[in-house]
Amino acid sequence: MSTGYIPQEVLDEIAARCDIVSVINEYVPLKRRGSNYQGLCPFHNEKTPSFSVSPGKQIFHCFGCGKGGNVFRFIMDIEGISFLEAVEKLAKRANVPLPEKEMTAEQRKKMEQRKRYLQINDFAARYYHKVLMESQQGKPYREYLKRRQISDEIIEKFQLGATPPGWDSLYQALKKRGVSNQEMLDLGLISESRKNGQYIDRFRQRLMFPIGDEKGNVIAFGGRIIDKDASPQKYLNSPDTPLFHKSRNLYGLHLARTGIRNADQAIIVEGYMDVISCHQYGITNAVAPLGTAFTPEQGRLLMRNTYQMGISFDGDAAGIKATMRCLDILSDLGCTARVIQIPDQADPDEYLKKYGKEAFERLIKEAQELIMYKIARFMETTNTDTITGKMKVVSMLLPDLRKMQSAVARETAIREISIRLQVSEKAVWDELRKSSDAAAEPGRKEEEASVSVQETEQKAGNIESKIEKNILHILFDRPDLLELVESYGGVSLFDSPAAELYQEFQSSIRRCGKVDSAGIGQDKGQLLANLLMDELYITDQEKTMNNALWQLKAERLDQEYQRLSQRLTENTKVGETGNMHEILQKLDNIRREKKELETSRKGE
């Protein structure tokens, strides 16, 4: 910046403290729709909401006028101010001090200090790893990992380590490298002995787990005893430091990001060994909190990669409580969360060792959705043989029913509640309506808002076919694939309203080489927003497009063949034979086209 330099870490801190949904909600009333928030765009006149805000990605985008960006861009556009002015405004809001026009000596020192902290932690991680893998003192830990069926490959992947015997081995190693006592204290690597005031290693007689940030930099450590008599504290983590905050990081995230995106799901487990065992068995999308309850900040970290979450905590009382809290946090963030229930209160580590990957993957597929899990848990702790008990369970479930955006999901949940509690669906609906009225904003009931949303969706139309959605979504990202779609039949493949949106895409691509969201008709803005906010994580878009087009073409040929066959049957019944030859010819053409389609498929 010519007007002055603001370090990236300062901008990151401002953005982290200024949640984009909260900021924009001060200018635009937003309503949650699935994983995102929507409202009327403040940058152009519209009656149908096409302005969307993603809390996970911390971005906004209007599918009507095309404006979009991060929280700084929104303030620039809404206030008509420069980037620097927007930064200053948000920094004041977040109570983050800004540097002067040029970096001060203190700021340079802070940046250099962070770099040095990372170098010190990296040395400590390599030191612990060398003790584990190359020393006689590491032998008990190697044998322990072998008993736990952890391979050398996984040990290397997670850079596991061990502490040597003694009170100050790491301290002495760091002192030889010129690291000061204060730096070691700042990073939580040492502590002061209560007996004699000497400095001692924080981690002693423990298996060591380096904790990385999203980029893989070592920012902290966790340590586990393998000798039950060594310490009453099984796990010990680094304290909060200039590099590390427990509530804002997740164990294994830097190693799980690719797996999360490929699976379009994150598996949240309880401990280090659960994460490591999951990776050992090929479940590479597993992460864990860091000795604290799951937090919204950790949820938002995961939402940069997926909105689908599977929770697999311990099955004891503490684990159930942690699961319920995690479900509520993820639900409030707009995620779809399911509970992976392991039989006999086993943890993922135990279950994988006993039954293997395929059995665990079946548990993932059978995971319970939030409302179904809560019904079961509330019924376990409440006597539902009484009227009071039934009322209590329904009352506890009402907040989750109100949050549901899908009418189908809500109806299914209410039906399940009715069956499980042996009360009528009407009674549950009545309780939901009463609670919605009580929770509604003055002058606007939630029920009325729900009707308004339904009317909006009816006006905008809705694309029901997942195949059609995928084709249009990929085409939006890859306009160069338009001719491929045309080769399969173009607009004739789609039902309305997907056909109308495809024609808009086609016109825009032919006009400017891309799908220009600002050029899409206003009546299609909501349809486009709904389509694109369901993110796709596809490694090979062209292959996926080919497969989807082939399937859709085959479906259309089958539908036309059935329609003509039915017409032929009806004409024969009434003795109408005038156009029989034409129908038979069309049926023959369809058979020939289907055969060519099958041949092209086999030839790929």
Secondary structure, DSSP 8 states (H G I E B T S, - for coil): -TT----HHHHHHHHHHS-HHHHHHTTS--EEETTEEEE--TTS--SS--EEEETTTTEEEETTT--EE-HHHHHHHHHT--HHHHHHHHHHHHT-----SS--HHHHHHHHHHHHHHHHHHHHHHHHHHHHHHSGGGHHHHHHHHHTT--HHHHHHHT-EE--SSSSHHHHHHHHTT--HHHHHHTTSEEE-TTT--EEES--S-EEEEEE-TT--EEEEEEE-SSTTT-S-SEEE----SS--GGG--BTHHHHHHHHHHHT-EEEESSHHHHHHHHHTT-TTEEB--SS---HHHHHHHHTT-SEEEEE--SSHHHHHHHHHHHHHHHHHT-EEEE---GGG--HHHHHHHH-HHHHHHHHHT-EEHHHHHHHHHHHSS-TTSHHHHHHHHHHHHHHHHH---HHHHHHHHHHHHHHHT--HHHHHHHHHHHHHHHSBTTB-HHHHHHHHHHHHHHH-----HHHHHHHHHHHH-GGGHHHHHHHTGGGG--TTHHHHHHHHHHHHHHHSS--GGGS-GGGHHHHHHHHTS----S-HHHHHHHHHHHHHHHHHHHHHHHHHHHHHHHHHTT--TTHHHHHHHHHHHHHHHHHHHHHHHT-
